[in-house]
């Protein structure tokens, strides 16, 4: 089933788009930690050590389990590594660790067949298990295509039979970057191609009466990843399947970028009620991944207790409230009018930052909003991440603002301003309806779903300076805000909308004991109060407030932006520095490909195949290229996903052997076997040759 075939269906990929309801999947046995069904969403990660380093792998696995991992994946690139999994497992068990192990397989069916007799689960990639990727353009008749499937079936059958015999689970893990030439020839580099790549293997397993399966659709582009998972579930439901889902954004990167990009993709699907296990792929130590994954997942613990839905067939209901005009399987920005030639229409989403509780006597307060003040020159320079609006509430500043920075005031204060140039009012809905003094340029009006009145809103849409500021204070805030956008679409209203979310960090008056305890919430700490709702944070998810803001805002705002909803974002977190809020807002827009403000790094998390220190190398490349706004640079430890992931990057730096690097322009190899010491200079040289290099700017302060 392709995207066109399902276009207009009412969201068959989830139970509900307007309230949280977890998609109930088949339970799969993985050692003594089952997945799917009514089990909690599981946490996992992957080792980065050489699999032949038994002690190193065992000790790293223990650190990962202690950090919260419920499954641990280990690479097995050849038979010798697959065989050594037995010794790793033996030593773990001797130390009292019974964590299920997962063998990661690429290109080597013989290694998979060895590993399946040892570990609790094997991961195979349909794109390279029995297929190939050389970027050849192939043409098949239907008969020839079926012949290829028959060949793959013969090669795949021995592994399935071993898994059946030993009770081993299997993940069919499609990767956007390693779709085979055969799949690409028929479906292209698309979510549909990703889905069909997995479905072929699922159908083969079912033909052999094997059902202990987990499925994933990974991409370094969260937008593609979300569309692929949704289309996969829709396709499975159409064929009477409900296999559990492994969620992850591959090659997410490190630091803030990696956390935000992961949260946009994973969080969007969790909001849809999808996902049975989560792996956050960061270019960091693997034990750093688990707390991030736990923080994302445990946000839904209370929601799941309130909203769990099971129907007779353990499949999602097909009824939904999604408007026919909205297609969740491909990106299309919501059409809006352009207000004051500044927001809406074809403009990039705008960013609002609240400075109302900051020191408005010092012009350097704007540094955190991306306007860098030089006291010597008494002037501002704009950073790449400079906000579009600052909200000042009722506070008046004692200095002059930059001419291109718009100031927002509460309506009653705005009325008193002698000079209203670049100053705009923020109304409540009742204030706006009764106001006789409105701005001739922009009027921002705060509303929530409860305020929606189709007839009234249609009439108000005649004001082409009107912008809605959409707020929410409910546990299911993203779904509530999505409902608001659906209602606008159904009513044909094209008024621009700024999405606003408020985050407060502190003790809640609700304790973990008020939540029905399950395995994922057994070690619950006091709750963190976000949007006046109660969000569970596990003892193992000791993430700080900055990380929580990145994860929650990326989920709440990103889930709307990846579907094309929103003409601006407004993150309100009074306890955190404005610089953090600014960076988070632009990071979310970058991750959703809504507004590009910096270099993007598609950086893999490392594993036993990696041929150099990925963390060190990523930081080295970042230090010399982070000023190249808009460029995407892929940094891959090895060739497994390298060539394919390069298709989503402008340039690539890929390990080719000890001390050797292969450099890419897109998916094209430009230079092979470059010495590591010279590789970055050579990469910069290629960027220069293409006319994409600019010299770093001098310190603007």
Secondary structure, 3 states (H helix, E strand, C coil): CCHHHHCCCCCCCCCCCCCCCCCCCCCECCCCCCECCCCCCEEEEECCCCCCCHHHHHHHHHHHHHHCCCEEEEECCCHHHHHHHHHHHHHHHHCCCCCEEEEEECCCHHHHHHHCCCCCEEEECCCCCCCCCCCCCCCCCHHHHHHHHHHHHHHHHHHHHHHHHHCCEEEEEEEHHHCCHHHHHHHCCCHHHHHHHHHHHHHHHHHCCCCCEEEEEECCCHHHHHHHHHHHHHHHHHCCCCCEEEECCCCECCHHHHHHHHHHHHHHHHHCCCCCEECCCCCCCCHHHHHHHHHHHHHHHHHHHHHCCCCCCCCCCCCCCCCCCCCCCCCCCCCCCEECCCEECCCCCEEEEECCCCCCCCHHHHHHHCEEEECCCCEEEECCCCCCEEEEECCCCCCCCCCCCEEEEEHHHHHHCCCCCCEEEEEEHHHHHHCCCCCCCCEEEEECHHHCCHHHHHHHCCCCCEEEEECCCCCCHHHHHHHHHHHHHHHCCCCEEEEEEECCCCECCCCHHHCCCCHHHCCECCCEEECCEEECCECCCCCCHHHHHHHHHHHHHHHHHCCCCCCEEEEECCCCCHHHHHHHHHHHHHHCCCCCCCCEEEECCCCCCCCCCHHHHHHHHHHHHCCCCCCEEEEECCCCCHHHHHCCCCEEEEEEECCEEEEEECCEEEEEEEEHHHHHHHHHHHHHHCCCCCCCCCCCC
